[in-house]
Amino acid sequence: MKINGNTILITGGATGIGFALAQAFVREDNEVIICGRREQKLKEAKNKLPQIHTTVCDLSKGKEREALYNWLKSNFKDLNILVNNAGIQRMIDFKNGIYNLSEGENEIDINLTAPIHLSAYFIPDLIRQKESAIINISSGLAFIPIASMPVYCATKAAMHSFSVSIRHQLRDTSIKVFEIIPPIVDTDLDKGARDERGQEDKGIHPSEVAKATLKALEEDEYETAIGMAQNLRMGSRNNPEQFFKGINR
């Protein structure tokens, strides 16, 4: 697939992997739109990368997902790539019951429901483009979970399954479905949980994920695991129990 001359929506594009993707796509002469919940972060991203378009959207809310789709359909008729990147990660201890689950942001709504709904909104339009793509950002933890983050890992496992299924459904259309599977990435996704766990490895730089994503698009590599995520994917197939024990000591 060509990596220039596209019109691209990146959810959660103001920070982390999303912003690194925006930078990489802009360098390749693409028109890039990013969305996010925090207006200040979007302004900061726009100041750093004036070429991008920004819009505020809380993807956990169905009405805002619908409004985002309608705004894009009216203003960016050539949109041909949807990047489902937005996500949150929480440590949840189910021994604490429903309170611990419900006291924070809803990982299922943001990590899973939103990309499924956005895909459903955009697919009929993407089919009409000569060349188009959906890029789902999942995780190595989709294959071997960290038990302290059970909902996050479950949503990423579901995104892997969803990617496989819609890729098959869309195999005879113009839409190519890519899944990018990062390892630990040095972003604020976990809101300091790595420091709480005493984890010294903060992960790879987001730019490495962006670089691997563009390479995957250019080479039509539909499922790309990056770095240590390759080991988790392989371990899930060869020796899942050993790998699970290894990351849950």
C-alpha positions as CSV (number, residue, x, y, z in Angstrom):
1,M,0.0,0.0,0.0
2,K,1.2,3.5,-0.7
3,I,2.3,5.5,2.4
4,N,1.9,8.9,0.9
5,G,-1.0,11.0,-0.5
6,N,-3.5,9.5,2.0
7,T,-6.0,11.2,4.3
8,I,-5.7,9.6,7.7
9,L,-7.6,9.7,11.0
10,I,-5.6,8.8,14.1
11,T,-7.6,8.4,17.3
12,G,-5.6,9.3,20.5
13,G,-3.3,11.2,18.2
14,A,-2.1,13.9,20.5
15,T,0.4,11.9,22.5
16,G,2.4,8.7,22.6
17,I,2.2,6.3,19.7
18,G,-0.6,8.3,18.1
19,F,1.5,11.5,17.8
20,A,4.5,9.6,16.6
21,L,2.3,8.1,13.8
22,A,1.0,11.6,13.0
23,Q,4.6,12.9,12.7
24,A,5.6,9.9,10.5
25,F,2.6,10.2,8.2
26,V,3.0,14.0,7.8
27,R,6.7,13.5,6.8
28,E,5.4,11.2,4.0
29,D,3.1,13.9,2.7
30,N,-0.2,12.6,4.0
31,E,-3.2,14.7,5.3
32,V,-3.5,13.8,9.0
33,I,-6.4,14.4,11.4
34,I,-6.1,13.5,15.0
35,C,-8.7,13.4,17.8
36,G,-8.5,13.1,21.5
37,R,-10.4,14.0,24.7
38,R,-8.0,16.6,26.0
39,E,-8.2,19.9,24.2
40,Q,-4.9,21.2,25.7
41,K,-3.0,18.1,24.5
42,L,-4.4,18.6,21.0
43,K,-3.3,22.3,21.0
44,E,0.2,21.2,22.1
45,A,0.3,18.6,19.3
46,K,-0.9,21.3,16.8
47,N,1.9,23.6,17.9
48,K,4.5,20.9,17.4
49,L,3.0,19.8,14.1
50,P,1.1,22.6,12.4
51,Q,0.2,20.5,9.4
52,I,-2.3,18.4,11.2
53,H,-6.0,18.9,11.8
54,T,-7.4,18.3,15.3
55,T,-10.8,17.8,16.9
56,V,-11.9,17.0,20.4
57,C,-13.8,13.7,20.8
58,D,-14.4,11.5,23.9
59,L,-14.5,8.1,22.1
60,S,-16.1,6.5,25.2
61,K,-19.3,8.2,24.3
62,G,-21.4,6.9,21.4
63,K,-22.8,10.3,20.5
64,E,-19.3,11.7,20.2
65,R,-18.2,8.8,18.0
66,E,-21.2,9.5,15.7
67,A,-20.4,13.2,15.7
68,L,-16.8,12.5,14.8
69,Y,-17.8,10.4,11.9
70,N,-20.3,13.0,10.6
71,W,-17.7,15.8,10.9
72,L,-15.1,13.8,9.0
73,K,-17.5,12.7,6.3
74,S,-18.5,16.4,5.7
75,N,-14.9,17.8,5.8
76,F,-12.6,15.0,4.6
77,K,-14.4,13.1,1.9
78,D,-11.1,11.5,0.7
79,L,-10.4,9.9,4.1
80,N,-9.0,6.4,3.3
81,I,-7.1,5.3,6.4
82,L,-8.6,4.8,9.9
83,V,-6.0,4.3,12.7
84,N,-7.6,2.9,15.9
85,N,-5.0,3.9,18.4
86,A,-6.7,5.5,21.4
87,G,-6.5,3.4,24.5
88,I,-6.1,3.4,28.3
89,Q,-4.6,0.9,30.7
90,R,-5.5,0.3,34.3
91,M,-4.4,-2.0,37.1
92,I,-7.6,-3.6,38.5
93,D,-7.7,-6.0,41.4
94,F,-11.0,-8.0,41.2
95,K,-10.6,-9.0,44.9
96,N,-11.8,-5.4,45.6
97,G,-15.0,-6.1,43.8
98,I,-17.0,-3.7,41.6
99,Y,-15.7,-0.5,43.1
100,N,-12.1,-1.0,41.8
101,L,-13.5,-1.8,38.3
102,S,-15.9,1.1,38.1
103,E,-14.0,3.9,39.8
104,G,-11.9,4.9,36.8
105,E,-12.2,5.2,33.0
106,N,-13.9,2.4,31.1
107,E,-11.2,0.4,29.2
108,I,-13.8,-1.6,27.3
109,D,-15.5,1.5,25.9
110,I,-12.3,3.2,24.8
111,N,-10.1,0.2,23.8
112,L,-12.7,-2.0,22.2
113,T,-16.2,-0.6,21.7
114,A,-14.9,2.7,20.1
115,P,-12.7,1.0,17.4
116,I,-15.4,-1.5,16.6
117,H,-18.0,1.3,16.2
118,L,-15.7,3.5,14.2
119,S,-14.9,0.7,11.9
120,A,-18.6,0.1,11.3
121,Y,-19.1,3.8,10.6
122,F,-16.2,4.1,8.2
123,I,-16.1,0.8,6.3
124,P,-18.9,1.6,3.9
125,D,-17.1,4.9,2.9
126,L,-13.6,3.3,2.9
127,I,-14.9,0.6,0.5
128,R,-15.5,3.3,-2.1
129,Q,-11.9,4.5,-2.0
130,K,-9.5,3.1,-4.6
131,E,-7.1,2.1,-1.8
132,S,-7.9,2.2,1.9
133,A,-6.9,0.7,5.3
134,I,-7.9,0.1,8.9
135,I,-4.9,0.0,11.3
136,N,-5.6,-1.4,14.7
137,I,-3.0,-0.9,17.4
138,S,-3.2,-3.9,19.7
139,S,-0.4,-5.1,22.1
140,G,1.9,-8.0,22.8
141,L,-0.3,-8.4,25.9
142,A,-3.1,-9.6,23.6
143,F,-1.3,-12.9,23.4
144,I,0.2,-13.3,26.9
145,P,-1.6,-11.1,29.5
146,I,-0.3,-9.4,32.6
147,A,-2.8,-10.5,35.3
148,S,-2.7,-7.2,37.2
149,M,-4.2,-5.5,34.0
150,P,-6.9,-8.0,33.2
151,V,-9.4,-5.8,31.3
152,Y,-6.7,-4.0,29.3
153,C,-5.3,-7.3,28.1
154,A,-8.7,-8.7,27.4
155,T,-9.6,-5.7,25.2
156,K,-6.3,-6.1,23.2
157,A,-6.9,-9.8,22.8
158,A,-10.4,-8.9,21.5
159,M,-8.9,-6.4,19.1
160,H,-6.6,-9.1,17.7
161,S,-9.6,-11.3,17.1
162,F,-11.6,-8.5,15.6
163,S,-8.7,-7.6,13.2
164,V,-8.5,-11.2,12.0
165,S,-12.3,-11.4,11.4
166,I,-12.8,-8.1,9.6
167,R,-9.7,-8.7,7.5
168,H,-11.4,-11.9,6.3
169,Q,-14.7,-10.2,5.7
170,L,-13.1,-7.4,3.7
171,R,-10.6,-9.5,1.7
172,D,-12.5,-8.8,-1.6
173,T,-12.7,-5.1,-1.0
174,S,-10.3,-2.2,-1.3
175,I,-9.8,-2.1,2.5
176,K,-6.6,-3.7,3.9
177,V,-6.7,-4.5,7.7
178,F,-3.4,-4.1,9.6
179,E,-2.7,-5.0,13.2
180,I,0.3,-3.4,14.8
181,I,1.4,-5.3,17.9
182,P,3.8,-3.1,20.1
183,P,5.7,-4.3,23.1
184,I,6.1,-2.0,26.1
185,V,6.3,1.6,24.8
186,D,7.6,4.6,26.7
187,T,4.3,6.6,26.9
188,D,2.0,7.8,29.7
189,L,-0.5,5.0,28.9
190,D,-0.2,3.3,32.3
191,K,-0.3,6.6,34.2
192,G,2.7,5.7,36.3
193,A,1.8,2.1,37.1
194,R,5.2,0.9,35.9
195,D,6.9,3.1,38.5
196,E,4.6,1.7,41.1
197,R,5.6,-1.8,40.1
198,G,9.3,-0.8,40.2
199,Q,9.6,-1.6,36.5
200,E,12.9,-0.2,35.2
201,D,12.2,-1.0,31.5
202,K,10.0,1.8,30.3
203,G,9.9,0.4,26.7
204,I,10.8,1.4,23.2
205,H,10.3,4.9,21.9
206,P,6.9,5.6,20.1
207,S,8.8,6.5,16.9
208,E,9.9,2.9,16.6
209,V,6.2,1.8,16.5
210,A,5.5,4.5,13.8
211,K,8.5,3.4,11.7
212,A,7.3,-0.3,11.9
213,T,3.8,0.8,11.0
214,L,4.8,2.5,7.8
215,K,7.0,-0.4,6.9
216,A,4.0,-2.8,7.4
217,L,1.8,-0.7,5.2
218,E,4.4,-0.3,2.4
219,E,5.0,-4.1,2.4
220,D,1.4,-5.2,3.0
221,E,2.4,-7.0,6.2
222,Y,-1.0,-7.3,7.8
223,E,0.1,-8.5,11.3
224,T,3.3,-6.9,12.6
225,A,4.7,-7.7,16.1
226,I,7.4,-5.4,17.2
227,G,10.4,-6.3,19.4
228,M,9.6,-8.3,22.5
229,A,5.9,-8.6,21.3
230,Q,7.2,-11.1,18.8
231,N,8.3,-13.3,21.7
232,L,4.9,-13.0,23.4
233,R,3.0,-13.9,20.2
234,M,5.3,-16.9,19.6
235,G,5.1,-17.9,23.2
236,S,1.3,-17.9,23.1
237,R,1.4,-20.6,20.4
238,N,4.3,-22.7,21.7
239,N,4.4,-22.5,25.5
240,P,1.7,-20.2,26.8
241,E,1.9,-21.4,30.4
242,Q,5.6,-20.8,30.7
243,F,5.4,-17.4,29.2
244,F,2.5,-16.4,31.4
245,K,4.4,-17.4,34.5
246,G,7.4,-15.5,33.2
247,I,5.7,-12.2,33.0
248,N,3.5,-12.6,36.1
249,R,6.2,-13.5,38.7
